[in-house]
């Protein structure tokens, strides 16, 4: 089967996608700079699928190494590009680090892809491009708004770079996948969200509080105009999200794409509030969670959840796993990850 490059393939979403690509029969080569992961993730992937992906530790900012990589792997038929810095708060403090790491590297990869006979490119984008959408649920036609952070801006700029390049590169076709909130872990608990530093995201903070690493979860505000006053998000199980990447890649490699640059929202289509997520965790774990309501977090939007019509109809993909499944797998991973 075709050889697929997965950049950032040892990361949270990347590693789950590598598993699904191998399940589909693809040969996978991973590039990762290990800035936000470890090679132990490679063992986790291998123990799930029984196949060890090729792996090259490589910083995509080193353009000459990127060039040499593609000379060595000129038989690559598809690329799924996850490698990027993704901490919203950090991006506000270190904008140039984000523009260099997320944009320059994308340009270097696209320059190499232009040299290949034909290649499908999947870009890891984010619902963050919509900001606080005027209409809910959010469709792909919702206006892209002024980015709330340099991180979000790198996703918007990345989409534009890819769209512009596809317009003048007949051998390149691309899909940008706009994720809502990825949560959960593979049922085997052999891969998951690696805990490096204090979690910024809700679900890892919940599981670290439950296991005793964190004292208490702070719920950032319950005075929003929502049913229970807390913010609403579309929490999508990472395994469903990973499977969507394989479906999108197949669409390109089988020439089923309608235009040579497409975007798809990837979510469940259902919004859940912070307190609903907490309650789902308490239900599946059988544990009471220690939390308190505090002030709002700067930059948070009130509500975001996907209109999944386009992905359902065009990709023939829809989520199969529930919020409870995500909480159960996140908790199982939290209890296991300390042993790895
Ligand atoms: C979810 C909700 C918080 C932590 C971010 C990025 C987005 C994507 C996913 C990369 C919010 C509340 C959180 C906590 C809380 N990342 N919360 N206490 O902000 O929707 O999206 O991560 O692509 O681009 O913006 O996710 O998990 O940080 O927050 O109350 O300790 O949980 O206020 O309402 P977010 P999140």
Boltz pocket constraint, residues with backbone or C-beta under 6 A from the ligand:
constraints:
  - pocket:
      binder: B
      contacts: [[A, 86], [A, 88], [A, 125], [A, 126], [A, 128], [A, 180], [A, 181], [A, 182], [A, 199], [A, 200], [A, 201], [A, 202], [A, 203], [A, 205], [A, 217], [A, 218], [A, 219], [A, 220], [A, 221], [A, 231], [A, 232], [A, 233], [A, 274], [A, 297], [A, 300], [A, 301]]
      max_distance: 6.0
